Amino acid sequence: MKKDGNCVAGPILKIEPRVITVRGQMGPVTIPRQDLLQVSQGDSLVFSARSSWADVEGVHLRPRESFWVKLRNGNLITEAPLQVTADALVYKRFLWLKKRYAKAQIVAVDYLRTKPDSDAFDYFTQEAPALLFFYPEFYDRLKGLEGWIPVRLYDAVMAEDDAALKCSSR
């Protein structure tokens, strides 16, 4: 999604420091990086250029994914929260104890997501799962070594933008 509300759907062909090229329906589309608002794969964000607590609330953490939460006191929390509310993150501490961090205590929230599967890995899982035994990425994912992508969802320094995102129909 671009900042003007237009969306381009398709696989990313090339990422350069200043532009991203996406294979759109009408051919390759080159988008300047400063015009990008969000990039997602399915329902998981890969890039976000806005600060939004609504995005933090909307994340569906998969197994082995978490948040990196930087607090105003300098502490860093690197685990998945028990609950995300409209004004806080709640973490489980000992057996039944919970620790609540109010939004006012939080400087930044990064979504630490797993690296997307390669096209070849997707092909093998769908068309020839028995051959995954011979594919190295299978073992990386089995051991949890697939890699991570941190995506900044909320930054207290930036102006907060919790508006619902919809592609414009131009």
Number of C-alpha atoms within 10 A of each C-alpha: 19 19 13 11 15 14 19 17 14 15 12 15 13 12 13 9 7 9 15 16 18 19 16 16 10 6 9 16 17 16 16 14 16 11 13 21 18 16 18 12 12 7 9 17 19 20 18 18 18 20 21 22 22 18 19 21 16 12 16 11 16 11 9 12 16 21 24 19 23 18 18 13 9 10 10 15 15 15 15 22 18 13 12 19 14 11 12 17 20 16 18 15 11 8 6 6 8 12 13 17 16 14 16 11 13 21 16 21 24 19 27 22 21 22 14 15 13 9 8 10 18 13 13 16 13 8 10 11 12 9 11 15 11 9 12 10 17 19 14 12 14 9 9 12 13 15 12 15 16 18 18 23 23 26 18 17 9 11 11 14 13 13 9 7 10 10 12 11 7 6
